[in-house]
Amino acid sequence: MTRGGPDGRTTVVMITHNRRAELLRTLHLLRRLPERPRVIVTDNASRDGTAEAVARDFPEVTLLRPGRNLGAVGRNLAVRHVTTPYVAFCDDDTWWEPGSLARAADLLDARPRLAAVTARIVVEPDGTEDPVVRELRESPLTGPDWLPGPALGSFLAGATVLRTEAFRAGGGFHPGLWLGGEEELLACDLLRQGWWLAYAEELTVHHHASRLRDSTGRRILGIRNTLWFTWLRRPLLPALRRTGHLLRTVPRDAASVRAFAHATAGLPWVLRQRDPVPPDLERRLAALERARRTSPARRYVG
C-alpha cells in the first residue's frame, strides 16, 4: 500500500539550461508534493540567472554547477549525490503528480529485478495524453507476469523512476551521446544485464513543453544518436537495415543532412566502442523498431 505523507525512498534529479521560468515553476510544484522528495538540480551553465534564482528561492534544493553544459551527463553528476534507493528523473518542464513517486517506489520495492517504471504523460495545459503513451501501453515486448505493466525496451528520462543501483550498474548516460534519445543506449545495456523496464499506467507525469525548446536542434541530435546507438549495439545486418530506413524516411532538408554528417564524423569512436547485443536481445530490439515505425510519436519533425 502506498504510504501517505513524506517518503524518503526517492530523489528527484533534474538538468536545466537557460530555462529559469520553467524550472522555478517545476520546483514550486515539486515542493508541494506530499512525498517531499529531495531534489537535485544540475545547472548546465545557464546564463539567465537560473542558478542564482534556485539558490535564493529554493535553499532546500541541492544545486550543482559544473560550469559547462554536460547535457544528459548532468544527470550522472547528480546521481553521484543520491543516497536513496530510487531516483526520479524530471525535466525542467515536467513534474510528477502527487502520490506517483510513492507508488513508483512501492512497485520497485516489490520487484527486485525491475530497473525502472515509466509513467503516463499528460500534456499541459490541455490535459491530453502524449502520443508516446500509446506506444508504451501497446509495447510489443513480453515479460514476466510480475511486471506492473507492459515490458519496455527503453524509457523516457523526464517520466521515469529508476533503481539507483541499476542506473549505476548500467553506467548512466553515455557522454558521447550528450543529449537527445540518450535513454535508448542505457536501456539496452540494462536489458543486457538482466534488468526489466516497465510502463505503469497508475503513475502520472505532467509535461508543459518549454517555449524555448529548439525543435530543429533536438531533431538533429535525435537522428544522430539513433544512428550512433544503432552502430554501437545492433548486429551488422540490422544496423544496415535501420540506417537505410532512416535515410529513406527522414525529412529531406538541411537538418537531416547535418544529422547524418555529425553521425558520420563520430563513427571512429562509435566503431571503437561497438559491442553488438546477443540474438535474444536483438529480437526484442527488432520488435520495438517495427512497432515504432507506425508510431505518431516517432516522426522526425521540427
N, C-alpha and C positions, 0 to 999 in steps of 0.2 A: 504494500500500500504506500502511495506517495506521501512523504512527510509534509506537514504544513510548517510554515514559517521558515526561518533561516536554515540553509542547508550548506554545509561546508565541504561537500564532495566535489564540487565543480568550480573551476576558474574560467572566467571568460577572457579570451585573448583577441585583440583587435590590432590591425595595422591601419595606418591612415597617412594620407599625403595631400596637403593643401585642401582639406575639406572641413574646415573648422566648424561651420554651422551645422553640418550634418552630424559630425562626431559629437558635438555638445548635445544635440537633440537625443542621439542614441544613448549617451551616457546618462542623461536625465531619466530615460526610460528604464535603463538597466538598474539605476539606483532605486527605482520603485519596485523592483521585483521582490516577491516575498522570500525568495531564496537568499537574497542579499549576497550574491557571489562576489568573490574578489575579482577585480578587473585589472588586466594588464594591457596597456596601450603602447605599441611601438610606433613612434612618430618618425616616418620615413623622410626626414629632412624637409618638413613643411616650411614654407616661407610666409605663411599667412597668419602667424601668431597662434597656431594650433597648440603647440606645447605650452606656451605661457598661459593660455586660457584654461587648459586642462589642469595645470599646476595650481592656478588660482581658484577655480570653481569646483574642482574635484580632488581635494587633497588625499582622499582615501584611495584613489587610483594609483597603481604603480605605473609610472611613466618612464619609458625607455627612449633615449635619444641617441641612436648610433651615429648621427652626423652625416649620413648618406642614405640614399634611397635603396633599401635592401629588397624591395618587392616582397614576395611571399616569404622570403627567408627571415623577414622581420618577425614572422610568427615563430620560427625556430628559436630566435633570440628570446622571445617572450616565454616560450615553453621551458627554457632553462630555469626560469624563476618559478615555475609551477610546482607546488608541493601536494596538490590534491590528486586523487586517482583519475579524475576526468578533466578534460579541457574542452570548452565550448568555443568554437571559432565563431566570430561575429564580424561582419563588415561594418564600416562606419555609417552605412546607410541601411543596416538591418538590425533587428532587435528580437529577442526571444519573448514569446508570450508568457505571462505569469503561470508558473507551475510546470512549464515544459522542461526546464533544466532539472528539476527534481525527478520528474517522471523519466527523463532520459537516464539519469543516474540509477534509478530503480531497474530499468531494463538492462543496463550494463552490469549492475551488481549481480543479477540473476543469471548472467550468461558469460562465463569467464573467457570464452573464445570469440566473443563479439567485440570487434575493434571499434566500431563506430555506428551511430544511428543518425540518419539524416531526416530532417523534419519536413513537413508540408510547408510550402512557401506561399504566403498571401501577399499580393502586390497592392501597395497603398498608393494613393488614397482611395482607390476604388473598391478594395476588399475582394478583388478577384484572385483566382488561383493562377499561379505562374504556370505557363505551358510545360515547363520541365517536370512538374509534379506528375502529369500523366505518364511520362516516360519512366519515372521512378516507380509509380504504382503498378505499371504493366511490365516491369523488368522481365526479360526472358530467362533469367537465371533461376536455377533451382538451388535450394539449400536445405539444411536440416530442419526438422519440424520445430525446433526450439527457437528459431528466429522470430522476432516480434513482428515481422512483415517481410515483404519481398526481398530476396537477396540482391545486392547491388554489386556492380563491378567498379564503381567509383563513388565519389561523394562530392558535395558542394561545400567548400570551406566556410561560406557565410551562413550555413544552415545545418551544421553537424557538430555533434558531441563525440569526441574520441576518447578512448582509453589512453591515458598519458603514457603508460608503459608501451603500448603498441605504436604510438606515434614515434617514440624514441627508438624502438626496435626497427622501425621502417626507415629511419634516417632522416625523418622530417621532409620538408620540401627541398627539392634539388636546386642548388644555387644556379645551375646552368639554365634552368627554365625561367627563372626570375619571377614572372607573373603571367597569368593567362592560361587557364586549363592546367595549372600545375598539379592539381589533385590527382590526375589520371596516373601519373608515374608512381606516386606514393601509394595509391590504392592498389595498383598492380603488385607492387612489392609486398604489401601487407597480405594480399591473397596468396602470394607465393610462399609466404611464411606460415600459411595455415590459418590466418585470421579470417573472420567473416565481417561483411558490411551489410547493413540492412536499412530499409526505409521504414519509418514508424509514423503511421498516419495520425497518431494521437499527439504528436509533437508539432508545434507551430512556430514558424519564424515569419516576421513581417519585413517586407522589403519596399522601401520608398527610394527608387533609383535616384542617385545623385544627378543633379543637372550639370555637374562638372565632369561627368563621365566622357572620356574620349572614345567613342564607339569605334572609330576607324582604327585608332591605335590599338585598342583591345582586340579587334579582329585580326590585325597583323600578327600580334603576339599569339593569339589563339591558333591560327593556321600554322605558324612556325612551330609552336610547341606540340601541336598534334603530329606534325611530321617528325619532330625530334623524338617524341615518345615512341612513335611507330618504329623508328630505326634503332632505338635503344632496346626495345623489348619484344617486338614481333619477329617471328621467323621470316626468312628471306621472301618466300612467295607471298605470304600475307602482307608483308611490308610493301612489296612492289605493287600489289593489287590496291592497297589503300592509298598509296601515293598516286597511282594512276587515277583512282576515283576522285581524289581531291583536285587533281589537275583538270579533270573534265567538268567538275561541278562548282568550283568556287567562282565568284563573280570575276569577269574578265576586265579588271581595272588595275589602276596603279597600286592600290593597297595589296592586292593578291600578288602582284609581281614583286613587291617589296618583301612580302612574307616568304615567298619561295627563295628569294635572293638571300635573305637572312638565314633561312634554314640551310641552304647550300653552304653558306660561309661557315656554319657551325658543324658541318659534317665531320671534320677531322676529330674533334673531341667526342662527338657522338659515337663515331665508329670505334674509337679507342675504348669507350665505356660500354659498348654494345654487349648485351647479355640476354639473348632471347629466352622467353619463357618456355617451360616444358609443354608437351602436347595437350595435357588435360586443361591447363590454364589457357592455352591458345584457343581451345574450343569455346571457352567462356567469352574470351575477348572477341572472337569472331561473331558469336551470337549477339553480343552487345553492339558491334559495329553494324550488323544487319538491321537491328531494331532502330538504331539512331538515324539511319538513312531516311526514314519516313517521319522522324520527329520534328514538329514545328519549332522545337526549342534548339535545333541544331543547324539553323540556317546561318551562313556567314554573311551577315548584312552589316551596314553601317559604313 
